[in-house]
Amino acid sequence: MPKERLVVILGPTATGKSCCGIELAQRFNGEIISGDSMLVYRNMNIGTAKPSEQELQLVPHHLVNILPPDASYSVADFQQQAAELIRQITERGNLPIVVGGTGLYIKALLEGYRFSSVEENPELRRKLEAFAAEKGNDKLFEWLEKEDLTAAARLHPNDVRRVVRALETALSGDSVSQEKQQELKYDVTVFGLSMDRDFLYERINRRVDQMLAEGLEEEVRSLLQEGVPPDCLSMKSLGYRQMAEYLTGKCDYATAVDNIKKGTRHFAKRQITWYKKMPYIQWFTVGRDLNYKKIVADMADTLEK
């Protein structure tokens, strides 16, 4: 049975994945599946840099605005839902295009991690707790960042219990691909967008400033007023956590903004490290001239070969 055709566009935050995805989808009768773990949440638009309503209407988008902000969403949920969407889109005669930066989600989808069997693992947990006791919480947290950057971005290094549980899940999924080198599940072309680090960091800082100008503070205040718990999964993500800390009096505004920028730059750096686990990525460099038309044309040429 032939493998389903699939295109993936990934890269660090703020590299312009969404615009490339929409352009490609318009050229190739495509439908976009979001591979960003935060776009699933409704009413969380500014801090997630969610595509605008106009952009969402240009081509079909999936796994966007499907859950309330206080719901949980996991890599296993994404893997199952994305696989079903790929099947449905293919049956319609269209091209599925996964767009997003959540490395573990995309790797799990392409390499077929088996997350259904991830139960609590007392032996592994004891080893992880012993590692933390011997090496320190920061070393345990660095390990989690290498395995599941998205989970790490939502946790504090000193929240050892949750860090250990996140590592249990990531390692149980990872072990499937490490035991035996599996071929990719799909007939897939994976494109990556990269940028010079200084330019990327400039864009991240500008993007945060733009989010603040667009009303990030008001968005987070509304979520808190609607009763979304500040300790739920979505509110621990970049931008939301720091702004909630400001709004609940845990830090001043300038500190919150600085922490968002620093946290996002660190997240991008870790994303780049994560992608090194995916040798099948074809990289395109986004220059200061924002050469997206050339990049999309080159992507299209690759797909037409």
N, C-alpha and C positions, 0 to 999 in steps of 0.2 A: 504494500500500500504506500503510495507516494506521500512524502511529508508535506504538511501545509506550508505555503509560502508565508513569510513573515519579514517585516522590516522593523528594526529597532533604532531609535535615535536617543542617545544618552549623552551625558556629560555633566560636569559640575554645575551647580546653581549659577544662574545669571549668564549662561553662555548662548542663549537664544534657541533652545531646542523647540519650543512651541511654534515659533514662526516657520522654522524649517519643516516641522511635521505637517503643518497646515498646507504649505506650498506643495510638498510631495503628495499629500493626500489629494489635493486638487488635480495634480497631474496624472495620478495613477488610480483614480476612482477608489481612494483609500478611506478607511475609517480609523479614527485615532482611539487607541486604548491608553488611558493615562497610566504611566508607571511611576507616578509620584504618590507616595503614601498619604500625603496631606490633602490632595485634591478631592478625595472621597467625601470630605465633610462640607455640609451645607453651612452657609452664613460665615464661612471662614475664607474670605476672598482676597483681602488685601495682603495679609501676612503670608499667604501661601503663593502669592503671585499667580493666582488662578487666571487662565485666559478670560478675556472679557466676554460678555454675552454675545457681542458681535462676532468675535472669533469662534466661540462655541457653535455659532449657527452657520459658519462658513462650510464646515464639514462635520459629519457625525462624530461625536465624542462619547466615550464610554468610561465608566468608573470615575465620573465627576459628579459631585453633588448627590451622592447616593445615601449618605448616612447623617444622622444628627451629630452635633459636635461631641456629645458625651459617649458615643459608641466606641467600641474597640474595633480595630482592624489590624489584621496580621498578614505576614508574608504568605501563610497557608491560604487565607481568604483570597488574597490577590492571585495566587497561582491557580487556584481552582476557577475563579471567575474569569480571569484572562484567558485561560485555556478554552473555556466554553465560548467566550466571545470570539476567539480566533476561529473556532469551528463554524460559528454562525455567520461571521463576516465572509469567510471563504465560501460557504454554501450560497451566499447571495451573489457571488462572483466578484466581490470587492477585495481590496488588499488591506489586511490588518497591519497597522503601524503602531507599535508601542513607543510612546514618548515619555521619558522621565529620567530622573537621576538617582532613583533608589536602587543602588547596585545589587543588594541581596535579592530584592524582588525580581529583578530581571534575570539574574543568574539562576535563581530557583526555577523560574519559568522555562528558561532555555535548556537547562541541564537536568530538569526533572527531579528536583529534590522531593523526597517522600516525607512530608510533614505530618501526615495523618497519624503516624506512629509516635509522635513526640509526646511522651508522657514524662512525668517527673522521674528523674533518674537519680536516686539517692547516692549511688556510688560516685557518679560524676559530680554531683553537688558537693559531696564531702571533699573531693579533690580540689574543686574550685575554691571552697571555703578555706582549705589548708593553704592553697596558693596565696589567697588574700592575706591570711595570717602571717605567712612567711615573707612575702614580697611587698605587701601593702596594697591598700585599696586602689591607689592610682595605677599600679601595674595591672591589676585585674581589669580596671576600666579600660586601659589601653588595649588589652586583649579583646575586650568587647568591641571597641572601635574598629579593630581589624576585621572582626567577624560580621558585625551588624551595626553599621554606622548609624542607621536610622534609629534603632533602639537606644544606642548610646547617646544620641542627641537629646533624648527625652529623659535621661536619668542623671542623677548626681553620683559622682564617684563614690561617695560615702554611703549610698543606698545599696549596701552589699547584697541584701536579700534579692532585690530586683535585678541587680547586675548579674548575679549568679543565675537567676531564672532565665534571663535573656540569653546568657551564654549557653545554658543547657539547650535551649531551642535552636540557636544558631549552629552549635556544634553537632547536634543530632541531625540537622538537615544537611550540614556540610559533609558529614561522614559518608553519606551516600555517594557523593561524587569523588571523595578521596579514596574510597576502597577500590573503586574501579573507574578508570577514565571513560566516561560515557560520551558518546557522540551527542551532538545537539539534537533536541527533539524535533526541531523545525528546519525547513529549508530557509534559513534565516540569513539576512544581511544586517550586520550591526554597524551603524555609523556612530562615531563619537565626535563631539565638538570640544576642542581645547582652545585655550588662550594663554598668552604670555601672563605669567603670574601677577606682575604689577598691574597690567591692564584689567585682569579679572578682579583683583582686589578693589581697583577703582570703581568698576561696575557694581560690585557688591555694595560698596559704601553709598554710591549714588542710588542704587535700588532701595536701600533701607531709607534714605532720605525721601525718596519718592513715596514709599509706603507710609511714612509719617505724614507727608503732605496730603496723601489721599485719605487719611483718617484711621490709621492703624490703632491709635489710642481709643478712638470712639468704638471701633469694631470690638476690641477686647473688652471695653467697659460694657457694651451691650451684651456680650456673651456672659459676663459675670452677673449682670443684672437679671438675665434670663435664667440664672441658676445653674449654668454650666460649671461644674466643680473645677477649681484651679488645679487640682491634682489629677484630673483625668488625662488620658493619653494625648489627645489633641492639644490640650492647653499646655503641655510640657514641651511642645515643639518650639523651634527657633522663632523669635519675635513675640509669640504669645506668652511664653513663660516670663520673659524679661519685662514685658509691658504689664503683665498681671502683678509682678513683684512691685513695680512702681505704683500701680493703682491700689494695691493693698498696703502701701506704706513701708515696704521692705527696702526700698532704695529710692534715690532721687531720679528725676527724669534723665539727666545727662548720663548718669551711670547706666540706666536701662538702655539708652540708645547705644552707648559705647559697648555694652555687653552684647547687644544684638549684632553689631558690626563685627566684633571680635569673634563671636560664636559662629557667625555665618562664614567668615574667612577660614576659620579652623575646620568647619564642616566641609567646605570646598576642597581644602587641602587633603582631608581624609578621603573624600570621594575619589580624588585623583589616584590616591594610593590604592583604593579598593579596585579600581578598574584594571589595575595591573594583573588581577586574578583572571581577567577575561582577554586572553591573547587574540581572540577572533575579532576584536574591534578594529574597524578601519577609521583612522583618525583624520579629521579636517581641522585646520587651524583657522580660527576667526581672528582676523587682523583688526587693527584700529580703524580701518576703513569700513568695518562691518560688511565683509564681502559675502553676504548670505546668498545673493543671487548666483554668484559663481559656485559656491558650495553646493547649493541645491541642484544646479545644472550638472555638476560633477557627480552628485549622488544619483541623479536621474540617469546619467550615462552608464553608471555602474549597474543600475537595475535593468537597463535595456539590453545589456550585453547578453 
